[in-house]
Amino acid sequence: MKAIYGVFIAAGLAVGTYAASVPSIQALPSTVQGRPGTAVGWGLTLTYTAPGDWVLLNDSFFTGSPVYGTYKDYVVNEFIVAGPAPESSSVTVPFSSGTAGLGEFDINAKVPYTSVPGNIVVDYSIFSQDPNSPTFDPTSFVGSGQASAAVTVNIVPEPGTFALLLAAFSLLAFVIFAFEPYRSKC
């Protein structure tokens, strides 16, 4: 009976160790802004410090409203690994439109100026061997999971819209103040 309890305790410790070994994903930057009809995106920093294991990012998706735009996953096209040497426990991949980072958000052309909050969720796999090693064995798979980063897309008006509004208000102010002396004589 003690042997059975020992097995359960060992299994619990193993699960506890794995549960504590979750990678951290940070979107760079967490808030992006763009005009309707443009594309914005995020880079990432992946941090994984579990001793003896490596994490490989598989893909990503955006949980915000699809009404405002379409998300394109870049992680699926890259091979992003973090872990012990010879890899690094922290990897940063800057955003490069169409090629690198977490992903891209293509803002629909006819949407209102608003803020679209969401999360970028990343699926990952953990291996007991370095996936970049020439002797990598896929059976070294330890587990998988998801990590997420909170992000926001701010949809902003064209810069010309601000200039046009400023000009209109300036003209209105000029008319009001320029004709003020004449109005009081009427």
Secondary structure, 3 states (H helix, E strand, C coil): CHHHHHHHHHHHHHHHHHHCCCCEEEEECCEEEECCCCEEEEEEEEECCCCCCEEEEEEEEECCCCCCEEEEECHHHCCCEECCCCCCCEEEECCECCCECCEEEEECCCCCCCEEEEEEEEEEEEECCCCCCCCCCHHHEEEEEEEEEEEEEEECCCHHHHHHHHHHHHHHHHHHHHCHHHHHHC
